[in-house]
Amino acid sequence: MVRPGQSLEGMVFRPANQQELSHGVKMAFDYRGDVTIKLSSGLQITGYVFDWNEREGNPYLRLFLRDVIEPQQVSYADIREIAFSGEDTAFGRSWEDWVKKWSKDSSGKPE
């Protein structure tokens, strides 16, 4: 399990049941980097998860793959493993830090 202040980068998530899979997909959605998904077919795909849907009869996630124009949809039933393989571009960066960096006084210098 991930502790507060710890990045998911480099972790591999192997869900044992539907509840764990749902949790893993939500973590992948919140992650600000690419993930590598190992499918039940043995195929691995790497991309950025931008959407997921559990309300329909066949839960799925959608992701953008490099060099592929159309987003790809993957059924939860096909997912065996989620690896947080890309750089976690948001780790260690908070909204407060961003505001502080870009706040400027009347002289144009950061505060």
C-alpha positions as CSV (number, residue, x, y, z in Angstrom):
1,M,0.0,0.0,0.0
2,V,1.1,3.5,-0.7
3,R,1.9,5.8,2.3
4,P,1.1,9.5,2.3
5,G,3.9,11.4,0.6
6,Q,5.0,8.3,-1.4
7,S,4.9,8.2,-5.2
8,L,3.3,5.3,-7.1
9,E,6.1,5.5,-9.7
10,G,7.7,2.1,-10.2
11,M,5.1,0.2,-8.3
12,V,3.3,-2.8,-9.7
13,F,-0.3,-3.5,-8.7
14,R,-1.6,-7.0,-9.1
15,P,-5.3,-7.1,-8.0
16,A,-6.6,-10.2,-6.4
17,N,-10.3,-9.4,-6.8
18,Q,-12.7,-7.0,-8.4
19,Q,-12.6,-4.5,-5.5
20,E,-8.8,-4.3,-5.6
21,L,-9.0,-3.9,-9.4
22,S,-11.4,-1.1,-9.1
23,H,-9.1,0.6,-6.6
24,G,-6.1,0.1,-8.8
25,V,-7.8,1.6,-11.9
26,K,-8.8,4.7,-9.8
27,M,-5.1,5.0,-8.7
28,A,-4.0,4.8,-12.3
29,F,-6.6,7.5,-13.2
30,D,-5.2,9.8,-10.5
31,Y,-1.6,9.1,-11.5
32,R,0.0,11.8,-13.6
33,G,2.2,9.6,-15.7
34,D,2.0,6.6,-18.0
35,V,1.0,3.1,-16.7
36,T,1.7,-0.3,-18.3
37,I,-1.2,-2.6,-18.2
38,K,-0.7,-6.4,-18.6
39,L,-3.7,-8.0,-20.2
40,S,-4.9,-11.6,-19.7
41,S,-3.7,-12.3,-23.2
42,G,-0.2,-11.5,-22.1
43,L,-0.1,-8.3,-24.2
44,Q,1.2,-5.2,-22.4
45,I,0.1,-1.7,-23.3
46,T,1.5,1.6,-22.0
47,G,-0.4,4.8,-21.9
48,Y,-2.0,7.6,-19.9
49,V,-5.4,6.7,-18.3
50,F,-7.8,9.5,-18.8
51,D,-11.2,7.9,-18.1
52,W,-12.9,4.9,-16.4
53,N,-16.4,3.7,-16.1
54,E,-17.8,1.2,-13.6
55,R,-21.5,2.0,-14.1
56,E,-22.1,-0.1,-17.1
57,G,-22.3,-3.9,-17.3
58,N,-18.7,-4.1,-18.6
59,P,-16.4,-1.8,-16.5
60,Y,-13.6,-0.3,-18.5
61,L,-10.8,2.2,-18.6
62,R,-9.7,4.4,-21.5
63,L,-6.1,5.5,-22.2
64,F,-4.0,7.3,-24.7
65,L,-1.2,5.3,-26.2
66,R,1.9,6.9,-27.7
67,D,1.7,7.3,-31.4
68,V,-1.9,6.2,-31.5
69,I,-4.5,8.9,-32.4
70,E,-7.6,7.1,-31.1
71,P,-8.0,6.4,-27.3
72,Q,-8.0,2.7,-26.4
73,Q,-10.6,1.1,-24.2
74,V,-9.7,-1.9,-22.0
75,S,-12.2,-4.0,-20.1
76,Y,-11.5,-4.5,-16.4
77,A,-12.0,-8.3,-17.1
78,D,-8.8,-8.2,-19.3
79,I,-6.6,-6.5,-16.7
80,R,-4.1,-8.6,-14.8
81,E,-1.6,-6.0,-13.7
82,I,-1.1,-2.3,-13.6
83,A,2.5,-1.0,-13.4
84,F,3.1,2.7,-12.7
85,S,5.8,2.9,-15.3
86,G,6.0,6.5,-16.3
87,E,7.4,9.5,-14.5
88,D,5.0,10.7,-11.8
89,T,5.0,14.3,-13.1
90,A,2.8,15.6,-10.2
91,F,4.6,14.1,-7.3
92,G,5.9,16.6,-4.8
93,R,4.0,19.4,-6.5
94,S,1.1,20.9,-4.7
95,W,-1.4,23.5,-5.7
96,E,-0.1,25.7,-2.9
97,D,3.5,25.5,-4.4
98,W,2.2,26.4,-7.8
99,V,0.3,29.4,-6.5
100,K,3.4,30.6,-4.6
101,K,5.6,30.2,-7.6
102,W,3.3,32.1,-9.9
103,S,2.1,34.8,-7.5
104,K,3.8,38.0,-8.3
105,D,3.9,41.4,-6.7
106,S,3.5,44.6,-8.7
107,S,7.2,44.5,-9.6
108,G,6.7,41.2,-11.5
109,K,9.0,39.3,-9.1
110,P,7.7,36.1,-7.5
111,E,6.9,36.5,-3.8
